[in-house]
Amino acid sequence: MTIHKAALSLVFSALVAVSFALPAAHAAPVLIDRIEASVNSGLILNSDIANFRRTEKLRAQLDPLYAGTSVGAKGANASDNDIIEYLIDEKLITQQFPVSDAEVEQEINSIQSNNKIDRAQLRSALAQQGFSFDDYFELIRSSTAKRNLIDRDIRTRVSISDADIKNYYFNKLSKADSANRAYQLRIIFVSPKTYKNAAALNDAAKRAQDAVKGGEAFEEVARRVSDDATASSGGDLGTVTDDQMSPAIREQVKKLQIGQVSDLFGSPTQGYYLVKLVDVKSEDSSRLDRMKEEIRAQLMASEYQHQIQIWLERQRQNAFIHRASQGNK
């Protein structure tokens, strides 16, 4: 532990101690509040848990990271521990992307303008739901910080390709039997007839595999290395069905996602193969077309959550986090 973290730990312990107050001499101690965690220089109090539950419905409307989380699924019924962990993550974000009062006011003014209401109408609408303007103000602050995280750090990391959509559809949603699908393939074949011995054959096949894994285009490796008749066209086998593939190739294709390349397979006597799955087609492709944007949105939401979790884990590794019941992290 560094001196800096040790000092912060002592400060934390002292703060916990003063969470209790004696209103008069010889009176029983009264719990004013309790510190549940510290995140660098910020504190999370027991009252923050109660406030989270009280404003959970408003948070669900405003917080861009709330939906899709375990806490979001449980809502106000989430455990204290789950809420504290969520608030720790929130504190890490707001510390990295601080939002001033002026920025919050600007955001609220924009919301009012878009909804054609004034401040008095906004306050009235909040009061009807049981929330104060201060509740709204602070949730807008944290929500703006989270959108800043998404816009400045996460958005460029998220990209969903048509291949991603097709892979999801054919693996999760397609009603067509896999036997009724057609596969667009490319192939590299290293023939034993081209090499004087098994060692040379194995070496050539391994170099082809390494070239593809290293980032060289499959088509270029096929033109340069493949002994198949399709070499001049970059190994393009066209579109084939299950019954048009050999059992060995079919076995490999069934393991692949669109865009993936198989492991090297074959034998010294028969030669070695690499197969790339370029595309998949089926009799219910029209259903895929109708669902394409819905699937894209679902995959993007999932990938945003994944990338945000990676970001938070990295921040946690570099932060000083102290849980009252769990010690230092």
TORKOL-4160 file (C-alpha; in steps of 0.2 Angstrom, whole numbers, padded with zeros to 4 digits, m for minus):
329
<pt num="1" X="0000" Y="0000" Z="0000"/>
<pt num="2" X="0007" Y="0017" Z="m0004"/>
<pt num="3" X="0008" Y="0031" Z="0009"/>
<pt num="4" X="m0005" Y="0041" Z="m0001"/>
<pt num="5" X="m0018" Y="0026" Z="0000"/>
<pt num="6" X="m0014" Y="0023" Z="0018"/>
<pt num="7" X="m0017" Y="0041" Z="0022"/>
<pt num="8" X="m0033" Y="0041" Z="0013"/>
<pt num="9" X="m0038" Y="0025" Z="0023"/>
<pt num="10" X="m0035" Y="0034" Z="0039"/>
<pt num="11" X="m0045" Y="0049" Z="0034"/>
<pt num="12" X="m0059" Y="0036" Z="0029"/>
<pt num="13" X="m0059" Y="0028" Z="0046"/>
<pt num="14" X="m0059" Y="0045" Z="0054"/>
<pt num="15" X="m0074" Y="0050" Z="0044"/>
<pt num="16" X="m0083" Y="0034" Z="0049"/>
<pt num="17" X="m0080" Y="0039" Z="0067"/>
<pt num="18" X="m0088" Y="0056" Z="0065"/>
<pt num="19" X="m0103" Y="0049" Z="0057"/>
<pt num="20" X="m0110" Y="0047" Z="0075"/>
<pt num="21" X="m0115" Y="0062" Z="0085"/>
<pt num="22" X="m0119" Y="0065" Z="0103"/>
<pt num="23" X="m0133" Y="0078" Z="0105"/>
<pt num="24" X="m0129" Y="0080" Z="0123"/>
<pt num="25" X="m0118" Y="0074" Z="0137"/>
<pt num="26" X="m0121" Y="0056" Z="0143"/>
<pt num="27" X="m0134" Y="0055" Z="0129"/>
<pt num="28" X="m0135" Y="0039" Z="0118"/>
<pt num="29" X="m0126" Y="0041" Z="0101"/>
<pt num="30" X="m0137" Y="0045" Z="0087"/>
<pt num="31" X="m0133" Y="0039" Z="0069"/>
<pt num="32" X="m0134" Y="0054" Z="0058"/>
<pt num="33" X="m0127" Y="0045" Z="0042"/>
<pt num="34" X="m0115" Y="0032" Z="0038"/>
<pt num="35" X="m0101" Y="0031" Z="0025"/>
<pt num="36" X="m0103" Y="0016" Z="0014"/>
<pt num="37" X="m0088" Y="0019" Z="0003"/>
<pt num="38" X="m0075" Y="0031" Z="m0003"/>
<pt num="39" X="m0070" Y="0033" Z="m0021"/>
<pt num="40" X="m0054" Y="0043" Z="m0022"/>
<pt num="41" X="m0060" Y="0060" Z="m0014"/>
<pt num="42" X="m0078" Y="0056" Z="m0015"/>
<pt num="43" X="m0090" Y="0048" Z="m0003"/>
<pt num="44" X="m0105" Y="0037" Z="m0004"/>
<pt num="45" X="m0116" Y="0038" Z="0011"/>
<pt num="46" X="m0130" Y="0026" Z="0018"/>
<pt num="47" X="m0142" Y="0040" Z="0014"/>
<pt num="48" X="m0137" Y="0039" Z="m0005"/>
<pt num="49" X="m0144" Y="0021" Z="m0005"/>
<pt num="50" X="m0161" Y="0027" Z="0001"/>
<pt num="51" X="m0160" Y="0042" Z="m0011"/>
<pt num="52" X="m0156" Y="0030" Z="m0025"/>
<pt num="53" X="m0172" Y="0019" Z="m0021"/>
<pt num="54" X="m0183" Y="0035" Z="m0019"/>
<pt num="55" X="m0178" Y="0042" Z="m0036"/>
<pt num="56" X="m0176" Y="0025" Z="m0045"/>
<pt num="57" X="m0190" Y="0028" Z="m0057"/>
<pt num="58" X="m0183" Y="0045" Z="m0062"/>
<pt num="59" X="m0166" Y="0038" Z="m0064"/>
<pt num="60" X="m0173" Y="0025" Z="m0076"/>
<pt num="61" X="m0180" Y="0039" Z="m0087"/>
<pt num="62" X="m0163" Y="0049" Z="m0087"/>
<pt num="63" X="m0148" Y="0038" Z="m0084"/>
<pt num="64" X="m0142" Y="0032" Z="m0101"/>
<pt num="65" X="m0132" Y="0017" Z="m0093"/>
<pt num="66" X="m0146" Y="0011" Z="m0081"/>
<pt num="67" X="m0156" Y="0000" Z="m0093"/>
<pt num="68" X="m0147" Y="m0017" Z="m0096"/>
<pt num="69" X="m0138" Y="m0018" Z="m0079"/>
<pt num="70" X="m0142" Y="m0030" Z="m0065"/>
<pt num="71" X="m0147" Y="m0015" Z="m0054"/>
<pt num="72" X="m0158" Y="m0008" Z="m0068"/>
<pt num="73" X="m0167" Y="m0025" Z="m0069"/>
<pt num="74" X="m0170" Y="m0026" Z="m0050"/>
<pt num="75" X="m0174" Y="m0007" Z="m0048"/>
<pt num="76" X="m0178" Y="m0001" Z="m0031"/>
<pt num="77" X="m0178" Y="m0019" Z="m0025"/>
<pt num="78" X="m0159" Y="m0021" Z="m0028"/>
<pt num="79" X="m0148" Y="m0025" Z="m0013"/>
<pt num="80" X="m0138" Y="m0012" Z="m0004"/>
<pt num="81" X="m0122" Y="m0020" Z="m0010"/>
<pt num="82" X="m0128" Y="m0019" Z="m0029"/>
<pt num="83" X="m0133" Y="m0001" Z="m0027"/>
<pt num="84" X="m0116" Y="0004" Z="m0018"/>
<pt num="85" X="m0107" Y="m0004" Z="m0033"/>
<pt num="86" X="m0117" Y="0005" Z="m0045"/>
<pt num="87" X="m0114" Y="0021" Z="m0036"/>
<pt num="88" X="m0095" Y="0018" Z="m0036"/>
<pt num="89" X="m0096" Y="0016" Z="m0055"/>
<pt num="90" X="m0106" Y="0032" Z="m0056"/>
<pt num="91" X="m0093" Y="0041" Z="m0045"/>
<pt num="92" X="m0079" Y="0035" Z="m0056"/>
<pt num="93" X="m0087" Y="0042" Z="m0071"/>
<pt num="94" X="m0092" Y="0059" Z="m0064"/>
<pt num="95" X="m0074" Y="0061" Z="m0057"/>
<pt num="96" X="m0067" Y="0058" Z="m0075"/>
<pt num="97" X="m0081" Y="0068" Z="m0084"/>
<pt num="98" X="m0085" Y="0082" Z="m0071"/>
<pt num="99" X="m0101" Y="0092" Z="m0076"/>
<pt num="100" X="m0103" Y="0110" Z="m0069"/>
<pt num="101" X="m0119" Y="0118" Z="m0063"/>
<pt num="102" X="m0119" Y="0129" Z="m0079"/>
<pt num="103" X="m0118" Y="0114" Z="m0090"/>
<pt num="104" X="m0132" Y="0106" Z="m0080"/>
<pt num="105" X="m0143" Y="0122" Z="m0082"/>
<pt num="106" X="m0139" Y="0122" Z="m0101"/>
<pt num="107" X="m0145" Y="0104" Z="m0103"/>
<pt num="108" X="m0161" Y="0107" Z="m0093"/>
<pt num="109" X="m0164" Y="0123" Z="m0103"/>
<pt num="110" X="m0162" Y="0112" Z="m0119"/>
<pt num="111" X="m0174" Y="0099" Z="m0112"/>
<pt num="112" X="m0187" Y="0112" Z="m0108"/>
<pt num="113" X="m0185" Y="0120" Z="m0125"/>
<pt num="114" X="m0187" Y="0103" Z="m0134"/>
<pt num="115" X="m0203" Y="0099" Z="m0123"/>
<pt num="116" X="m0210" Y="0117" Z="m0125"/>
<pt num="117" X="m0211" Y="0119" Z="m0106"/>
<pt num="118" X="m0204" Y="0132" Z="m0094"/>
<pt num="119" X="m0196" Y="0129" Z="m0077"/>
<pt num="120" X="m0212" Y="0131" Z="m0067"/>
<pt num="121" X="m0220" Y="0118" Z="m0078"/>
<pt num="122" X="m0205" Y="0106" Z="m0076"/>
<pt num="123" X="m0205" Y="0108" Z="m0057"/>
<pt num="124" X="m0224" Y="0105" Z="m0056"/>
<pt num="125" X="m0222" Y="0089" Z="m0067"/>
<pt num="126" X="m0208" Y="0083" Z="m0056"/>
<pt num="127" X="m0218" Y="0086" Z="m0040"/>
<pt num="128" X="m0233" Y="0076" Z="m0047"/>
<pt num="129" X="m0221" Y="0061" Z="m0048"/>
<pt num="130" X="m0215" Y="0064" Z="m0031"/>
<pt num="131" X="m0198" Y="0071" Z="m0035"/>
<pt num="132" X="m0189" Y="0088" Z="m0031"/>
<pt num="133" X="m0180" Y="0099" Z="m0044"/>
<pt num="134" X="m0164" Y="0095" Z="m0034"/>
<pt num="135" X="m0166" Y="0077" Z="m0037"/>
<pt num="136" X="m0168" Y="0080" Z="m0056"/>
<pt num="137" X="m0154" Y="0092" Z="m0056"/>
<pt num="138" X="m0141" Y="0080" Z="m0049"/>
<pt num="139" X="m0148" Y="0065" Z="m0060"/>
<pt num="140" X="m0145" Y="0077" Z="m0075"/>
<pt num="141" X="m0128" Y="0080" Z="m0069"/>
<pt num="142" X="m0123" Y="0062" Z="m0068"/>
<pt num="143" X="m0132" Y="0057" Z="m0084"/>
<pt num="144" X="m0123" Y="0071" Z="m0094"/>
<pt num="145" X="m0107" Y="0064" Z="m0087"/>
<pt num="146" X="m0111" Y="0047" Z="m0093"/>
<pt num="147" X="m0116" Y="0053" Z="m0110"/>
<pt num="148" X="m0099" Y="0062" Z="m0111"/>
<pt num="149" X="m0091" Y="0046" Z="m0107"/>
<pt num="150" X="m0101" Y="0037" Z="m0121"/>
<pt num="151" X="m0097" Y="0051" Z="m0134"/>
<pt num="152" X="m0079" Y="0054" Z="m0130"/>
<pt num="153" X="m0072" Y="0037" Z="m0126"/>
<pt num="154" X="m0085" Y="0023" Z="m0130"/>
<pt num="155" X="m0094" Y="0027" Z="m0146"/>
<pt num="156" X="m0078" Y="0025" Z="m0157"/>
<pt num="157" X="m0075" Y="0007" Z="m0150"/>
<pt num="158" X="m0093" Y="0001" Z="m0155"/>
<pt num="159" X="m0096" Y="m0005" Z="m0173"/>
<pt num="160" X="m0108" Y="m0018" Z="m0178"/>
<pt num="161" X="m0106" Y="m0025" Z="m0196"/>
<pt num="162" X="m0118" Y="m0034" Z="m0207"/>
<pt num="163" X="m0108" Y="m0050" Z="m0203"/>
<pt num="164" X="m0112" Y="m0048" Z="m0185"/>
<pt num="165" X="m0130" Y="m0046" Z="m0188"/>
<pt num="166" X="m0131" Y="m0061" Z="m0199"/>
<pt num="167" X="m0121" Y="m0072" Z="m0186"/>
<pt num="168" X="m0133" Y="m0067" Z="m0173"/>
<pt num="169" X="m0148" Y="m0070" Z="m0183"/>
<pt num="170" X="m0143" Y="m0087" Z="m0190"/>
<pt num="171" X="m0137" Y="m0093" Z="m0173"/>
<pt num="172" X="m0151" Y="m0086" Z="m0162"/>
<pt num="173" X="m0166" Y="m0082" Z="m0173"/>
<pt num="174" X="m0167" Y="m0091" Z="m0189"/>
<pt num="175" X="m0182" Y="m0102" Z="m0192"/>
<pt num="176" X="m0174" Y="m0111" Z="m0207"/>
<pt num="177" X="m0166" Y="m0128" Z="m0204"/>
<pt num="178" X="m0147" Y="m0127" Z="m0206"/>
<pt num="179" X="m0148" Y="m0140" Z="m0220"/>
<pt num="180" X="m0157" Y="m0127" Z="m0230"/>
<pt num="181" X="m0144" Y="m0114" Z="m0229"/>
<pt num="182" X="m0131" Y="m0110" Z="m0243"/>
<pt num="183" X="m0113" Y="m0105" Z="m0238"/>
<pt num="184" X="m0102" Y="m0094" Z="m0248"/>
<pt num="185" X="m0084" Y="m0100" Z="m0246"/>
<pt num="186" X="m0066" Y="m0097" Z="m0250"/>
<pt num="187" X="m0053" Y="m0111" Z="m0249"/>
<pt num="188" X="m0034" Y="m0113" Z="m0248"/>
<pt num="189" X="m0028" Y="m0131" Z="m0253"/>
<pt num="190" X="m0010" Y="m0136" Z="m0250"/>
<pt num="191" X="m0007" Y="m0152" Z="m0261"/>
<pt num="192" X="0006" Y="m0166" Z="m0256"/>
<pt num="193" X="0009" Y="m0167" Z="m0275"/>
<pt num="194" X="0017" Y="m0150" Z="m0275"/>
<pt num="195" X="0030" Y="m0154" Z="m0261"/>
<pt num="196" X="0044" Y="m0167" Z="m0261"/>
<pt num="197" X="0041" Y="m0173" Z="m0243"/>
<pt num="198" X="0029" Y="m0171" Z="m0228"/>
<pt num="199" X="0040" Y="m0159" Z="m0219"/>
<pt num="200" X="0040" Y="m0147" Z="m0234"/>
<pt num="201" X="0021" Y="m0149" Z="m0235"/>
<pt num="202" X="0018" Y="m0146" Z="m0217"/>
<pt num="203" X="0029" Y="m0130" Z="m0217"/>
<pt num="204" X="0020" Y="m0123" Z="m0232"/>
<pt num="205" X="0003" Y="m0126" Z="m0225"/>
<pt num="206" X="0008" Y="m0118" Z="m0208"/>
<pt num="207" X="0016" Y="m0103" Z="m0217"/>
<pt num="208" X="m0001" Y="m0100" Z="m0226"/>
<pt num="209" X="m0010" Y="m0101" Z="m0210"/>
<pt num="210" X="0002" Y="m0089" Z="m0201"/>
<pt num="211" X="0000" Y="m0077" Z="m0216"/>
<pt num="212" X="m0019" Y="m0077" Z="m0214"/>
<pt num="213" X="m0018" Y="m0075" Z="m0195"/>
<pt num="214" X="m0006" Y="m0061" Z="m0197"/>
<pt num="215" X="m0018" Y="m0051" Z="m0207"/>
<pt num="216" X="m0014" Y="m0054" Z="m0225"/>
<pt num="217" X="m0030" Y="m0055" Z="m0235"/>
<pt num="218" X="m0036" Y="m0073" Z="m0237"/>
<pt num="219" X="m0038" Y="m0070" Z="m0256"/>
<pt num="220" X="m0020" Y="m0065" Z="m0258"/>
<pt num="221" X="m0014" Y="m0080" Z="m0248"/>
<pt num="222" X="m0025" Y="m0091" Z="m0259"/>
<pt num="223" X="m0018" Y="m0084" Z="m0275"/>
<pt num="224" X="0000" Y="m0086" Z="m0269"/>
<pt num="225" X="0000" Y="m0103" Z="m0260"/>
<pt num="226" X="m0016" Y="m0113" Z="m0265"/>
<pt num="227" X="m0015" Y="m0128" Z="m0276"/>
<pt num="228" X="m0034" Y="m0128" Z="m0279"/>
<pt num="229" X="m0041" Y="m0124" Z="m0296"/>
<pt num="230" X="m0049" Y="m0108" Z="m0287"/>
<pt num="231" X="m0032" Y="m0101" Z="m0283"/>
<pt num="232" X="m0033" Y="m0088" Z="m0297"/>
<pt num="233" X="m0050" Y="m0081" Z="m0290"/>
<pt num="234" X="m0043" Y="m0080" Z="m0273"/>
<pt num="235" X="m0050" Y="m0097" Z="m0267"/>
<pt num="236" X="m0068" Y="m0092" Z="m0272"/>
<pt num="237" X="m0079" Y="m0108" Z="m0271"/>
<pt num="238" X="m0095" Y="m0099" Z="m0274"/>
<pt num="239" X="m0110" Y="m0103" Z="m0264"/>
<pt num="240" X="m0113" Y="m0121" Z="m0259"/>
<pt num="241" X="m0125" Y="m0131" Z="m0249"/>
<pt num="242" X="m0122" Y="m0145" Z="m0236"/>
<pt num="243" X="m0123" Y="m0159" Z="m0249"/>
<pt num="244" X="m0111" Y="m0151" Z="m0260"/>
<pt num="245" X="m0097" Y="m0150" Z="m0247"/>
<pt num="246" X="m0086" Y="m0164" Z="m0242"/>
<pt num="247" X="m0089" Y="m0171" Z="m0224"/>
<pt num="248" X="m0072" Y="m0163" Z="m0219"/>
<pt num="249" X="m0076" Y="m0146" Z="m0225"/>
<pt num="250" X="m0094" Y="m0146" Z="m0219"/>
<pt num="251" X="m0088" Y="m0150" Z="m0202"/>
<pt num="252" X="m0077" Y="m0135" Z="m0202"/>
<pt num="253" X="m0089" Y="m0123" Z="m0209"/>
<pt num="254" X="m0102" Y="m0128" Z="m0196"/>
<pt num="255" X="m0090" Y="m0121" Z="m0183"/>
<pt num="256" X="m0087" Y="m0104" Z="m0191"/>
<pt num="257" X="m0095" Y="m0087" Z="m0190"/>
<pt num="258" X="m0096" Y="m0076" Z="m0205"/>
<pt num="259" X="m0079" Y="m0069" Z="m0209"/>
<pt num="260" X="m0070" Y="m0082" Z="m0199"/>
<pt num="261" X="m0056" Y="m0094" Z="m0205"/>
<pt num="262" X="m0055" Y="m0112" Z="m0200"/>
<pt num="263" X="m0040" Y="m0120" Z="m0192"/>
<pt num="264" X="m0029" Y="m0130" Z="m0203"/>
<pt num="265" X="m0036" Y="m0147" Z="m0207"/>
<pt num="266" X="m0032" Y="m0162" Z="m0217"/>
<pt num="267" X="m0017" Y="m0174" Z="m0218"/>
<pt num="268" X="0000" Y="m0177" Z="m0226"/>
<pt num="269" X="m0007" Y="m0189" Z="m0238"/>
<pt num="270" X="m0022" Y="m0179" Z="m0243"/>
<pt num="271" X="m0016" Y="m0161" Z="m0241"/>
<pt num="272" X="m0021" Y="m0147" Z="m0230"/>
<pt num="273" X="m0035" Y="m0135" Z="m0231"/>
<pt num="274" X="m0040" Y="m0118" Z="m0224"/>
<pt num="275" X="m0058" Y="m0112" Z="m0227"/>
<pt num="276" X="m0066" Y="m0095" Z="m0224"/>
<pt num="277" X="m0085" Y="m0093" Z="m0222"/>
<pt num="278" X="m0089" Y="m0077" Z="m0232"/>
<pt num="279" X="m0108" Y="m0077" Z="m0231"/>
<pt num="280" X="m0123" Y="m0087" Z="m0227"/>
<pt num="281" X="m0140" Y="m0087" Z="m0236"/>
<pt num="282" X="m0156" Y="m0096" Z="m0232"/>
<pt num="283" X="m0174" Y="m0097" Z="m0237"/>
<pt num="284" X="m0179" Y="m0085" Z="m0223"/>
<pt num="285" X="m0167" Y="m0071" Z="m0228"/>
<pt num="286" X="m0182" Y="m0059" Z="m0230"/>
<pt num="287" X="m0186" Y="m0060" Z="m0212"/>
<pt num="288" X="m0168" Y="m0056" Z="m0208"/>
<pt num="289" X="m0170" Y="m0040" Z="m0219"/>
<pt num="290" X="m0185" Y="m0035" Z="m0209"/>
<pt num="291" X="m0176" Y="m0038" Z="m0192"/>
<pt num="292" X="m0159" Y="m0031" Z="m0197"/>
<pt num="293" X="m0160" Y="m0014" Z="m0189"/>
<pt num="294" X="m0168" Y="m0021" Z="m0173"/>
<pt num="295" X="m0154" Y="m0033" Z="m0172"/>
<pt num="296" X="m0141" Y="m0020" Z="m0175"/>
<pt num="297" X="m0148" Y="m0009" Z="m0161"/>
<pt num="298" X="m0149" Y="m0024" Z="m0149"/>
<pt num="299" X="m0131" Y="m0029" Z="m0153"/>
<pt num="300" X="m0125" Y="m0011" Z="m0151"/>
<pt num="301" X="m0133" Y="m0009" Z="m0134"/>
<pt num="302" X="m0125" Y="m0025" Z="m0128"/>
<pt num="303" X="m0108" Y="m0019" Z="m0135"/>
<pt num="304" X="m0109" Y="m0002" Z="m0127"/>
<pt num="305" X="m0112" Y="m0011" Z="m0110"/>
<pt num="306" X="m0097" Y="m0022" Z="m0113"/>
<pt num="307" X="m0086" Y="m0008" Z="m0118"/>
<pt num="308" X="m0092" Y="0003" Z="m0103"/>
<pt num="309" X="m0088" Y="m0012" Z="m0091"/>
<pt num="310" X="m0071" Y="m0013" Z="m0098"/>
<pt num="311" X="m0068" Y="0006" Z="m0095"/>
<pt num="312" X="m0075" Y="0004" Z="m0078"/>
<pt num="313" X="m0064" Y="m0010" Z="m0073"/>
<pt num="314" X="m0049" Y="m0001" Z="m0079"/>
<pt num="315" X="m0054" Y="0014" Z="m0069"/>
<pt num="316" X="m0056" Y="0003" Z="m0054"/>
<pt num="317" X="m0039" Y="m0003" Z="m0055"/>
<pt num="318" X="m0032" Y="0014" Z="m0055"/>
<pt num="319" X="m0043" Y="0021" Z="m0041"/>
<pt num="320" X="m0043" Y="0021" Z="m0022"/>
<pt num="321" X="m0059" Y="0013" Z="m0017"/>
<pt num="322" X="m0063" Y="0009" Z="0001"/>
<pt num="323" X="m0079" Y="m0001" Z="0006"/>
<pt num="324" X="m0084" Y="0001" Z="0024"/>
<pt num="325" X="m0087" Y="m0018" Z="0025"/>
<pt num="326" X="m0074" Y="m0024" Z="0013"/>
<pt num="327" X="m0058" Y="m0015" Z="0016"/>
<pt num="328" X="m0047" Y="m0007" Z="0002"/>
<pt num="329" X="m0048" Y="m0011" Z="m0016"/>
